Amino acid sequence: MEQKSMIDELVLFGLTRQEATIYVCLIQNVDLSGYEVAKLTGISRSNVYSALAGLTEKGAAYLLEGTTSKYVAVEVEEFCDNKIRNLQKVAEELREHIPDMAVAADGYITISSYKNIVDKIHHMILQTDKRLYVSAPNEFIQTIGDELRQVCANGVKVVILSNEIPNIEGTKVYLTTKKEKQIRLITDSQYVLTGEINGSNLDTCLYSGQTNFVNVFKEALSNEIKLIELTKGEI
């Protein structure tokens, strides 16, 4: 993995970019003084000492006491596990104490950026009770494969329309022509997500629980499945 990617992922765990850069430096060099970190990273000594203090506060580094203060990184697995465990506790508290969300009127919501769209799809899949229909290129199906396997194991009927056969046991697959980056998702005949995704921040999808909109998509998907069955595309 490139260093930039490592920095980006460490930022997701609550570190600043400077803290993440210094954390990687500590990982690579066992233990270092602030002066040594500044020399290796090119970050000013004042910023280095501020970042080292942040790393120790956030549980990503330990201070070694001695004639010269040195710092050692907390093992990445331990650091990540601690962060996830603490966030799970916070999530439980929020679920218990945050006010109930006002019921939104049926409407149309635009979801922007690839990351937010994928997050919404993961949530939709895991919230499905009975049946799920997904139409997407196989390369995208693979990114949601774990969630699809999980709901299949829970007894959800999963129907996939894709250009290749995904290796997901328990699903009903219909082979169709590749539709570039087009994706459609229908869960429990109640919610629809549709749009085109290219893996960028410019991606947008439409999400709705509006009854007429959902019914139109259900009918279109049903007609596509019937056509595939007539042309022997069912697996």
Residue pairs with C-beta under 8 A, 6 or more apart in sequence:
3 24
6 20
6 24
7 17
7 20
7 21
7 24
10 19
10 20
10 23
10 24
11 17
11 20
13 79
13 80
13 83
14 58
14 83
15 23
15 54
15 55
15 58
15 60
16 51
16 54
18 43
18 47
18 51
19 51
19 54
19 55
19 58
19 60
21 41
21 43
22 37
22 41
22 43
22 48
22 51
22 52
22 55
23 55
23 60
23 61
23 73
25 32
25 37
25 40
25 41
26 32
26 37
26 55
26 61
26 71
26 72
26 73
27 73
27 76
29 36
29 40
30 72
31 64
31 70
31 71
31 72
32 40
32 70
32 71
33 68
33 69
33 70
33 71
34 45
34 48
34 49
34 52
34 69
34 71
35 45
37 43
37 48
37 52
37 71
38 44
38 45
38 48
41 48
43 51
52 61
52 63
52 71
55 61
55 71
55 73
56 62
56 63
56 71
59 74
59 79
59 82
59 83
60 73
60 74
60 79
61 71
61 72
61 73
61 74
62 71
62 72
62 74
63 69
63 70
63 71
64 70
64 71
64 72
106 208
106 209
106 210
106 211
107 208
107 210
108 206
108 207
108 208
108 210
108 213
109 206
109 207
109 208
110 204
110 205
110 206
110 207
111 117
111 120
111 193
111 204
111 205
111 206
111 207
112 201
112 203
112 204
113 200
113 201
113 202
113 203
114 197
114 198
114 199
114 200
114 201
114 203
115 201
117 193
117 195
117 197
117 203
117 204
117 205
118 143
118 144
120 193
120 205
120 207
121 144
121 183
121 185
121 193
122 144
122 147
124 185
124 187
124 191
124 193
125 132
125 144
125 147
125 148
125 151
125 185
125 187
126 147
126 150
126 151
127 187
128 151
128 156
128 187
128 188
129 156
129 188
130 156
130 157
130 188
131 156
131 157
131 158
131 159
131 187
131 188
131 189
132 148
132 151
132 156
132 157
132 158
132 159
132 185
132 186
132 187
132 188
133 159
133 161
133 184
133 185
133 186
133 187
133 221
134 141
134 144
134 148
134 158
134 159
134 160
134 161
134 183
134 184
134 185
134 186
135 160
135 161
135 162
135 176
135 179
135 182
135 183
135 184
135 185
135 221
135 224
136 161
136 162
136 182
136 183
136 184
136 185
137 162
137 163
137 178
137 179
137 180
137 181
137 182
137 183
138 162
138 163
138 164
138 165
138 166
140 181
140 183
140 197
141 148
141 160
141 162
141 166
141 168
142 166
145 166
145 167
145 168
148 158
148 160
148 166
148 168
148 171
149 168
149 169
149 170
151 158
152 158
152 168
152 169
152 170
152 171
153 170
157 172
158 168
158 170
158 171
158 172
159 171
159 172
159 173
159 174
159 225
160 166
160 168
160 171
160 172
160 173
160 174
161 173
161 174
161 176
161 221
161 224
161 225
161 228
162 173
162 174
162 175
162 176
163 175
163 176
163 177
163 178
163 179
164 175
165 173
165 175
165 235
166 173
172 235
173 234
173 235
174 224
174 225
174 228
174 229
174 233
174 234
174 235
175 228
175 233
175 234
175 235
176 224
176 228
176 233
180 196
181 196
181 197
181 198
182 195
182 196
183 193
183 194
183 195
183 196
183 197
183 205
184 192
184 193
184 194
184 217
184 221
185 191
185 192
185 193
185 194
186 192
186 214
186 217
186 218
186 221
189 214
189 218
190 209
190 214
191 207
191 208
191 209
191 214
192 206
192 207
192 208
192 209
192 213
192 214
192 217
193 205
193 206
193 207
194 205
194 206
194 217
195 203
195 204
195 205
195 206
196 203
196 205
197 203
197 205
208 214
228 234
